[in-house]
Amino acid sequence: MVLTEWRGTGRAKRLHDALIASVEANAVSLQVESAHEKVVLLYESWGYRQVDTSRSHDDSPQYTVMFKDLPQADTFSAASKILL
């Protein structure tokens, strides 16, 4: 979440990218409350796609499950980190 006065400045995208930059995985996923359509659209603009919906129990809000493929890590780099 970004403070109101900082919205629209690109800070949320930079925070997001910094958080997933060191992730050694093929993909990441997240859930967004479906009623927050603007947030769903924001994540879509960042490369996520909607894959499902989820509801933890009958009286909980519906969530949109979103998925983003990550660039493949250089396996040589990953292996060299282990050796070092």
C-alpha positions as CSV (number, residue, x, y, z in Angstrom):
1,M,0.0,0.0,0.0
2,V,1.3,3.4,-0.9
3,L,0.3,6.6,0.9
4,T,-2.2,8.7,-1.0
5,E,0.2,11.6,-1.6
6,W,2.7,9.1,-3.3
7,R,0.1,7.4,-5.6
8,G,0.6,7.8,-9.3
9,T,4.3,8.4,-8.9
10,G,5.6,5.0,-9.8
11,R,6.7,4.1,-6.3
12,A,4.3,1.2,-5.9
13,K,5.8,-0.4,-9.1
14,R,9.3,0.2,-7.9
15,L,8.5,-1.4,-4.5
16,H,6.9,-4.3,-6.2
17,D,9.8,-4.9,-8.5
18,A,12.3,-4.6,-5.7
19,L,10.4,-7.2,-3.7
20,I,10.4,-9.8,-6.5
21,A,13.8,-9.0,-7.9
22,S,15.6,-11.6,-5.8
23,V,12.9,-14.2,-6.0
24,E,14.4,-17.4,-7.5
25,A,11.2,-18.8,-8.9
26,N,9.5,-19.2,-12.2
27,A,6.4,-17.3,-11.2
28,V,4.7,-15.3,-8.4
29,S,1.0,-15.1,-7.4
30,L,-1.1,-12.9,-5.4
31,Q,-4.7,-12.3,-4.4
32,V,-6.7,-9.0,-4.8
33,E,-10.1,-8.4,-3.4
34,S,-12.2,-8.6,-6.6
35,A,-14.2,-5.5,-5.6
36,H,-11.0,-3.4,-6.1
37,E,-11.2,-3.4,-9.9
38,K,-8.6,-0.6,-10.2
39,V,-6.1,-2.7,-8.3
40,V,-6.8,-5.8,-10.4
41,L,-6.2,-3.6,-13.5
42,L,-3.0,-2.2,-12.1
43,Y,-1.6,-5.7,-11.5
44,E,-2.6,-6.7,-15.0
45,S,-0.6,-3.7,-16.3
46,W,2.4,-5.1,-14.4
47,G,2.1,-8.4,-16.2
48,Y,-0.1,-10.4,-14.0
49,R,-3.0,-12.4,-15.3
50,Q,-6.2,-13.5,-13.6
51,V,-6.3,-17.3,-13.2
52,D,-9.1,-17.9,-10.7
53,T,-11.2,-16.6,-7.9
54,S,-11.1,-17.6,-4.2
55,R,-13.2,-17.2,-1.1
56,S,-11.9,-18.4,2.2
57,H,-15.3,-18.9,3.7
58,D,-19.0,-18.1,2.9
59,D,-19.0,-14.6,4.4
60,S,-15.6,-13.5,3.2
61,P,-15.1,-11.3,0.1
62,Q,-14.2,-12.8,-3.2
63,Y,-10.6,-12.5,-4.3
64,T,-9.1,-12.6,-7.7
65,V,-6.1,-14.9,-7.9
66,M,-3.4,-13.4,-10.1
67,F,-0.3,-15.0,-11.6
68,K,2.9,-13.6,-13.2
69,D,5.6,-15.5,-15.0
70,L,9.1,-14.4,-14.0
71,P,12.1,-14.3,-16.4
72,Q,14.1,-17.5,-16.1
73,A,17.0,-17.2,-13.8
74,D,20.5,-17.8,-15.2
75,T,21.1,-21.4,-13.9
76,F,24.9,-20.8,-14.1
77,S,24.5,-17.7,-11.8
78,A,22.3,-19.6,-9.4
79,A,24.7,-22.6,-9.3
80,S,27.7,-20.3,-8.7
81,K,25.9,-18.6,-5.8
82,I,25.7,-22.1,-4.1
83,L,29.4,-22.8,-4.7
84,L,30.5,-19.4,-3.3
